[in-house]
Amino acid sequence: MNRDAKQGTIYYDPMPYERTGPGEALNGKPKFDLNRLNGSYFERMRARVKESGDHGIYASVMLFNGFSIQGKGNVGGDPWRGHPFNAGNNINGVDGVSGTLTHTLSNSVVTAFQEAYIRKAIDSVNDLDNVLYEISNEDTAGPADTEWQYHMIRFIKNYETGKLKQHPVGMTAAWPGTDDILFQSPADWVSPAAKVPLGDGRKVILNDTDHSYFWIGLRQDGPAAQRAWVWENFTQGNQCLFMDPYLDPSHDPGRNNPSDGKPDVYWDGLRETMGQSRRYAERMDLSAAVPHPELASSKFCLANPGKEYLVFVPNGVEVILDLSAASSPLSAEWMRTSDGTISPAAPVKGGSKCNLKAPFDGEAVLFLCR
């Protein structure tokens, strides 16, 4: 790991295209032949996705990257110099002109090469169940880029129609940009920039800290705010993802401090909170539970009215909960979010609004079920 990777030159290998030459690319290595897709690249992709599935993990296959076409302020400079579609880097006469133009539909030749690459990626992993597709990470957000991403989403869906399996296709927050283009897209899932969006059913929302709550804000706001972010999102119908630095010492001072081969314990609270939310997700019928902020005075309530209610109660305040849809008593428990301690409570009578308070101080989660 290069601790100064942000400031240094980075090489990736294998690449999707074979470096056959003749001639040298701008970095002194052989030029790419865009007609020759690199089998080792796609074999490695498949192996990693399959291994993830063997461990019960979904893999997001990120097909393109905004940081591959723009420096976006990084000291390392413009990545376009190393891009295969740069005219100085391929033997096919393909000239993408600039990085940002390659993520538009302005050049039909470039688009055709991109579609061939996507077909090969799909062919490599289509039979696997644990696949999610992401068009591009933090792309440019211009109208032409948005049109290109929409086109690629539809292209994947159309191509997979004739395949053994069909997989969810996602669009993630542009940087800089707004979330409107995500929710108006043909994508199945989105990863927005909003910290706590409402999961209103238009899209599956995977709320990733990298887009919505970057590590600087996470660290500044502290453990209580990190826990609240998870529970606010979960009760709003969203899935939380933590961009976990894990064992990466990071080029950003203060981001991560692993030691003795173990992750930085500072982030354990956020990791544990996500585990807590998963355990409730496994207990609930999520196919029937949807956000019902109007049922709880705290505004954070995931419910199948009359049957199940999961409520986040910040700051240990009393919550007023509308149980009008419940015709019979509901079993109840409180969980203290700071340490996961669960306190069983007396059954709660349904049929009307009721005032409920945790038996301890601090933030809490209330779970009621029939």
Residue pairs with C-beta under 8 A, 6 or more apart in sequence:
1 248
1 249
2 8
2 10
3 249
3 250
3 251
4 251
5 251
6 74
6 75
6 76
6 251
6 252
7 75
7 76
7 251
8 76
9 76
10 76
11 27
14 38
14 40
14 41
14 44
15 32
15 38
15 41
15 84
16 37
16 38
16 41
16 42
16 84
16 117
16 120
17 32
17 33
17 34
17 36
17 37
17 38
17 84
17 90
18 32
18 33
18 36
18 37
18 38
19 25
19 29
19 30
19 31
19 32
19 33
20 30
20 31
20 32
20 33
20 36
20 91
21 30
21 31
21 91
22 30
22 31
22 91
23 30
23 31
23 91
24 30
24 31
25 31
25 32
25 82
25 88
25 89
25 90
26 81
26 82
26 86
26 88
26 89
27 81
27 82
27 89
31 89
31 90
31 91
32 84
32 89
32 90
32 91
33 90
33 91
33 92
34 84
34 85
34 90
34 91
34 92
34 94
34 113
35 92
37 116
37 117
37 120
42 120
42 121
42 124
43 124
45 61
45 121
45 124
45 125
46 124
46 125
46 128
48 59
49 59
49 61
49 125
49 128
49 130
49 131
50 125
50 128
52 58
52 59
52 130
53 59
53 128
53 129
53 130
57 130
58 130
58 131
58 132
59 130
59 131
59 132
60 132
60 133
60 134
60 170
61 121
61 125
61 131
61 132
61 133
61 134
62 134
62 136
62 137
63 117
63 118
63 121
63 133
63 134
63 135
63 136
63 152
64 103
64 114
64 135
64 136
64 137
64 139
64 152
65 136
65 137
65 138
66 72
66 103
66 136
66 137
66 138
66 139
66 140
66 174
66 175
67 74
67 79
67 137
67 138
68 79
68 83
68 99
69 79
69 80
69 83
69 98
69 99
69 100
69 102
69 103
69 139
69 140
70 78
70 79
70 80
70 99
70 100
70 140
71 77
71 78
71 79
72 138
72 175
78 99
79 99
80 86
80 98
80 99
82 89
83 89
83 96
83 99
83 102
84 90
85 94
85 95
85 96
85 102
85 110
85 113
86 95
86 96
87 93
87 94
87 95
87 96
94 109
94 110
94 113
96 102
96 107
96 110
97 107
100 140
100 142
100 145
101 107
102 110
102 114
103 136
103 139
103 140
103 145
103 148
103 149
104 142
104 144
104 145
104 147
104 148
105 111
105 144
105 147
105 148
105 151
106 144
111 148
111 151
114 152
115 155
118 152
118 155
118 156
118 159
119 159
122 156
122 159
122 160
122 163
125 131
126 160
126 163
126 164
126 165
126 167
127 164
127 165
128 165
129 165
131 165
131 167
132 167
132 168
132 169
132 170
132 189
133 156
133 167
133 168
133 169
133 170
134 170
134 171
134 172
134 191
135 149
135 152
135 153
135 169
135 170
135 171
135 172
135 187
136 149
136 172
137 172
138 172
138 173
138 174
138 175
138 211
139 145
139 149
139 174
139 175
139 177
140 174
140 177
141 174
141 175
141 176
141 177
141 178
141 181
145 174
146 174
146 181
146 185
149 171
149 185
150 185
150 186
153 169
153 171
153 185
153 186
153 187
154 186
156 169
157 166
157 169
157 186
160 166
160 167
168 188
168 189
168 204
169 186
169 187
169 188
169 189
170 187
170 188
170 189
170 190
170 191
170 206
171 181
171 182
171 185
171 187
171 190
171 191
172 182
172 190
172 191
172 208
172 211
173 179
173 182
173 191
173 192
173 193
173 211
173 212
174 181
175 193
175 211
177 193
178 193
179 190
179 192
179 193
179 194
179 197
182 190
182 191
182 192
182 203
183 190
183 192
183 202
183 203
187 203
188 203
188 204
189 203
189 204
189 205
189 206
190 203
190 204
190 205
190 206
191 205
191 206
191 207
191 208
191 211
191 212
191 241
192 205
192 207
192 211
192 212
193 211
193 212
194 212
195 207
195 212
195 213
195 229
196 207
196 229
196 232
196 233
196 236
196 238
197 205
197 207
197 236
197 238
198 236
198 237
198 291
198 293
199 205
199 236
199 237
199 238
199 290
199 291
200 237
200 291
201 237
201 290
204 239
205 237
205 238
205 239
206 238
206 239
206 241
207 233
207 238
207 239
207 240
207 241
208 241
208 243
209 215
209 218
209 240
209 241
209 242
209 243
210 241
210 243
213 229
215 243
215 245
215 252
215 255
218 225
218 226
218 229
218 270
219 254
219 255
219 266
223 269
223 270
223 338
224 338
224 363
226 269
226 270
226 273
227 269
227 270
227 273
227 337
227 338
227 363
228 312
228 314
228 337
228 363
229 240
230 240
230 270
230 273
230 274
230 276
230 277
231 273
231 277
231 300
231 312
231 337
231 363
231 365
232 300
232 312
233 239
233 240
234 240
234 277
234 280
234 281
234 302
234 310
234 312
235 291
235 300
235 301
235 302
235 310
235 311
235 312
236 291
236 293
236 300
236 302
237 290
237 291
237 302
240 274
240 277
242 267
242 270
242 271
242 274
244 263
244 267
244 271
245 255
245 256
245 258
245 263
245 264
245 267
246 256
246 258
246 263
247 258
247 261
247 263
248 256
248 258
249 256
249 257
249 258
250 256
256 263
256 264
256 267
257 264
257 266
258 264
272 340
273 337
276 335
276 337
276 340
276 365
280 310
280 365
280 367
283 367
283 369
284 302
284 304
284 308
284 310
284 369
285 304
285 307
285 308
288 304
288 307
288 308
289 302
289 303
289 304
289 308
289 310
290 302
290 303
290 304
291 301
291 302
292 301
292 302
292 303
292 305
293 299
293 300
293 301
294 322
295 301
295 303
295 305
295 309
295 321
295 322
296 309
296 311
296 319
296 320
296 321
296 322
297 318
297 319
297 320
297 321
298 311
298 312
298 313
298 314
298 317
298 319
300 311
300 312
300 313
300 314
301 309
301 310
301 311
301 312
301 321
302 309
302 310
302 311
303 309
303 310
305 325
305 326
306 325
306 326
306 327
306 350
306 370
307 326
307 369
307 370
308 367
308 368
308 369
308 370
309 321
309 323
309 330
309 366
309 367
309 368
309 369
310 365
310 366
310 367
311 319
311 321
311 365
311 366
311 367
311 368
312 363
312 364
312 365
313 319
313 358
313 363
313 364
313 365
313 366
314 363
315 362
315 363
316 357
316 358
316 360
316 361
316 362
316 363
316 364
317 357
318 355
318 356
318 357
319 355
319 356
319 357
319 366
320 353
320 354
320 355
320 356
321 353
321 354
321 356
321 366
321 368
322 352
322 353
323 330
323 348
323 349
323 350
323 351
323 352
323 353
323 354
323 368
324 350
324 351
324 352
324 353
325 350
326 350
326 351
326 370
327 350
327 351
328 350
328 370
329 347
329 348
329 349
329 350
330 347
330 348
330 350
330 368
330 369
330 370
331 347
331 368
331 369
331 370
332 344
332 345
332 346
332 347
332 348
332 356
332 366
332 367
332 368
333 342
333 343
333 344
333 345
333 366
333 367
334 342
334 343
334 345
334 358
334 359
334 360
334 364
334 365
334 366
334 367
335 341
335 342
335 343
335 364
335 365
335 367
336 342
336 343
336 358
336 360
336 362
336 363
336 364
337 362
337 363
337 364
337 365
338 362
338 363
341 360
343 358
343 359
343 360
345 359
348 354
348 356
348 368
356 366
358 364
358 366
